[in-house]
Amino acid sequence: MIHRLLALAALLCAGAARGQTMLDQEERLIELHSLLLALPALQAPGGLASGEATVGLELVAIPTIDGTTGGKRQITASDRTRAFPRPRLALGLAGPAGTRAILGLAYVPPVAVNDVTSHQGALEVGLARALGPVWLGLRGQVVYGRSRSPVTDPATRDTLTTWIAGADLSAGWPFQAFGLRATPYASVGVARVAGDFRVTSDGYLLRSRTTDLSLGAGLRVALPGRLDAAAELVGYPGRLVHPSFRLAWAPDLGWSR
């Protein structure tokens, strides 16, 4: 009798552990998909003087995401596409006491592509100061996203709602080479990520709340013809690593520098 009770207790504990593990995996998927929506700088600190702007397109690369949860495999973003575009605008402003400020916006309209709709909006503000040959910057971001895609079943479209608030510190080293202005830069930051995933078929709601460390390394290059390009590798240790790229037109609005 005692052996039977012990066996039953072990079975119940194992079942609870499996359930918790599956929940962890589901929350991890929410976190990963939410972090993909975060707004990387894709600009060196102090890269835009007052009156300069960039209007262009960011391409966010999506790494392979394993959708296994328990004994079931969910459909992930990397199963549908390996990258998504995001229009971006950045405006250089005069900051206090000789600093440079930046105001940036990004927006993705709710257009369905390959059974996926992602409605996103993001705002960033930053301030940078030169310290000898190095520019130091502080940037904040707020991101909202609402994505609808087949996750639990190919015939349905489940919904992920994401909020991100984050900040990062960065340093850049501008130089000229081959007639081009280039700035490699690196950053460290933190992001508070809130993701709510709702299953369409039964209305089940799963929430994920995390605070994630971010590390970034990038290169910004001012190209001929008023073009501005940047590439950045962003990593969330233990969670996600992926690159983003940006190509933009860089008009001079004629403001005082």
ChimeraX attribute file (.defattr): number of C-alpha atoms within 10 A of each C-alpha:
attribute: neighborCount
match mode: 1-to-1
recipient: residues
	/A:1	6
	/A:2	7
	/A:3	8
	/A:4	9
	/A:5	10
	/A:6	11
	/A:7	12
	/A:8	12
	/A:9	12
	/A:10	12
	/A:11	12
	/A:12	12
	/A:13	12
	/A:14	12
	/A:15	12
	/A:16	12
	/A:17	12
	/A:18	13
	/A:19	14
	/A:20	13
	/A:21	14
	/A:22	17
	/A:23	15
	/A:24	15
	/A:25	17
	/A:26	20
	/A:27	20
	/A:28	17
	/A:29	24
	/A:30	24
	/A:31	24
	/A:32	19
	/A:33	20
	/A:34	25
	/A:35	24
	/A:36	20
	/A:37	22
	/A:38	23
	/A:39	26
	/A:40	23
	/A:41	24
	/A:42	22
	/A:43	25
	/A:44	28
	/A:45	33
	/A:46	26
	/A:47	23
	/A:48	23
	/A:49	20
	/A:50	22
	/A:51	16
	/A:52	20
	/A:53	24
	/A:54	23
	/A:55	20
	/A:56	19
	/A:57	18
	/A:58	24
	/A:59	16
	/A:60	22
	/A:61	19
	/A:62	21
	/A:63	17
	/A:64	14
	/A:65	15
	/A:66	15
	/A:67	19
	/A:68	15
	/A:69	18
	/A:70	16
	/A:71	7
	/A:72	10
	/A:73	12
	/A:74	19
	/A:75	18
	/A:76	21
	/A:77	24
	/A:78	16
	/A:79	15
	/A:80	15
	/A:81	15
	/A:82	12
	/A:83	14
	/A:84	17
	/A:85	15
	/A:86	18
	/A:87	18
	/A:88	22
	/A:89	19
	/A:90	22
	/A:91	21
	/A:92	25
	/A:93	22
	/A:94	18
	/A:95	16
	/A:96	10
	/A:97	7
	/A:98	11
	/A:99	18
	/A:100	24
	/A:101	25
	/A:102	25
	/A:103	17
	/A:104	20
	/A:105	19
	/A:106	19
	/A:107	18
	/A:108	17
	/A:109	12
	/A:110	14
	/A:111	11
	/A:112	12
	/A:113	12
	/A:114	9
	/A:115	14
	/A:116	17
	/A:117	18
	/A:118	21
	/A:119	16
	/A:120	19
	/A:121	20
	/A:122	21
	/A:123	19
	/A:124	21
	/A:125	17
	/A:126	23
	/A:127	22
	/A:128	25
	/A:129	20
	/A:130	17
	/A:131	9
	/A:132	7
	/A:133	10
	/A:134	16
	/A:135	22
	/A:136	22
	/A:137	23
	/A:138	19
	/A:139	21
	/A:140	20
	/A:141	21
	/A:142	19
	/A:143	22
	/A:144	19
	/A:145	20
	/A:146	20
	/A:147	19
	/A:148	21
	/A:149	24
	/A:150	20
	/A:151	21
	/A:152	17
	/A:153	14
	/A:154	12
	/A:155	11
	/A:156	15
	/A:157	20
	/A:158	20
	/A:159	20
	/A:160	23
	/A:161	20
	/A:162	24
	/A:163	20
	/A:164	22
	/A:165	20
	/A:166	21
	/A:167	18
	/A:168	21
	/A:169	20
	/A:170	21
	/A:171	23
	/A:172	27
	/A:173	18
	/A:174	19
	/A:175	12
	/A:176	11
	/A:177	7
	/A:178	6
	/A:179	9
	/A:180	11
	/A:181	15
	/A:182	23
	/A:183	23
	/A:184	20
	/A:185	23
	/A:186	20
	/A:187	23
	/A:188	16
	/A:189	18
	/A:190	17
	/A:191	21
	/A:192	16
	/A:193	22
	/A:194	20
	/A:195	25
	/A:196	19
	/A:197	23
	/A:198	18
	/A:199	18
	/A:200	17
	/A:201	12
	/A:202	7
	/A:203	10
	/A:204	9
	/A:205	12
	/A:206	15
	/A:207	15
	/A:208	18
	/A:209	14
	/A:210	14
	/A:211	14
	/A:212	19
	/A:213	17
	/A:214	21
	/A:215	19
	/A:216	23
	/A:217	21
	/A:218	23
	/A:219	21
	/A:220	25
	/A:221	22
	/A:222	20
	/A:223	17
	/A:224	10
	/A:225	9
	/A:226	12
	/A:227	16
	/A:228	23
	/A:229	22
	/A:230	22
	/A:231	22
	/A:232	23
	/A:233	18
	/A:234	23
	/A:235	19
	/A:236	18
	/A:237	11
	/A:238	8
	/A:239	14
	/A:240	18
	/A:241	19
	/A:242	16
	/A:243	19
	/A:244	23
	/A:245	20
	/A:246	22
	/A:247	22
	/A:248	22
	/A:249	18
	/A:250	22
	/A:251	16
	/A:252	15
	/A:253	12
	/A:254	9
	/A:255	12
	/A:256	10
	/A:257	13
